[in-house]
Amino acid sequence: MTTKTSSGVPKPRGECPKCSPRTFHLTRKGLIGWHYGMTAAGFSTGARCDGVGKKPFVPANA
């Protein structure tokens, strides 16, 4: 499922530096959008992730 803008264009996505390799929508400024953090076991913490509002992770050699 892809979330689209009102114009029908898919929203840009990027990898969260804390939840990597999961991808999340980027804000208009190109920063990671709001999402819940993840435990080491892969469960939601129920609290905001520390990666929200930061630049997306870009792997080396990419």
C-alpha positions as CSV (number, residue, x, y, z in Angstrom):
1,M,0.0,0.0,0.0
2,T,1.4,3.4,-1.0
3,T,0.1,6.6,0.6
4,K,-0.4,9.3,-2.0
5,T,-0.8,13.0,-1.9
6,S,-3.9,14.8,-3.1
7,S,-2.3,15.1,-6.6
8,G,-1.9,11.3,-6.8
9,V,1.9,11.3,-6.5
10,P,3.4,8.9,-3.9
11,K,5.0,10.6,-0.9
12,P,8.8,10.3,-0.6
13,R,10.1,7.8,1.9
14,G,13.4,7.4,3.8
15,E,15.1,5.0,6.3
16,C,14.9,6.0,9.9
17,P,18.4,6.3,11.5
18,K,17.1,4.6,14.6
19,C,14.7,2.0,13.1
20,S,16.7,1.2,10.0
21,P,16.1,-0.6,7.7
22,R,12.4,0.4,8.1
23,T,11.2,3.3,5.9
24,F,8.8,6.1,6.8
25,H,7.3,9.1,5.0
26,L,9.4,12.2,4.8
27,T,8.2,15.7,5.8
28,R,8.2,18.6,3.3
29,K,11.6,19.5,4.6
30,G,13.0,16.1,3.8
31,L,13.1,14.9,7.5
32,I,11.7,11.6,8.9
33,G,8.0,11.8,9.8
34,W,6.4,10.9,13.1
35,H,6.3,7.2,14.0
36,Y,6.6,5.0,17.1
37,G,9.9,3.6,18.2
38,M,10.9,0.0,18.1
39,T,12.4,-2.4,20.7
40,A,15.3,-4.7,19.8
41,A,12.8,-7.5,19.5
42,G,10.8,-5.5,16.8
43,F,7.8,-4.5,19.0
44,S,6.5,-0.9,19.2
45,T,7.5,1.1,22.3
46,G,4.3,3.2,22.2
47,A,6.5,6.3,22.4
48,R,7.8,8.6,19.7
49,C,11.0,7.3,18.0
50,D,14.3,9.3,18.5
51,G,14.8,9.4,14.7
52,V,11.7,11.6,14.1
53,G,12.7,15.0,12.7
54,K,16.2,13.9,11.6
55,K,17.6,13.4,8.1
56,P,17.0,9.9,6.6
57,F,19.8,7.3,6.9
58,V,21.8,6.9,3.7
59,P,24.0,3.8,3.6
60,A,27.6,4.1,2.7
61,N,28.3,3.5,-1.1
62,A,24.7,4.4,-1.9
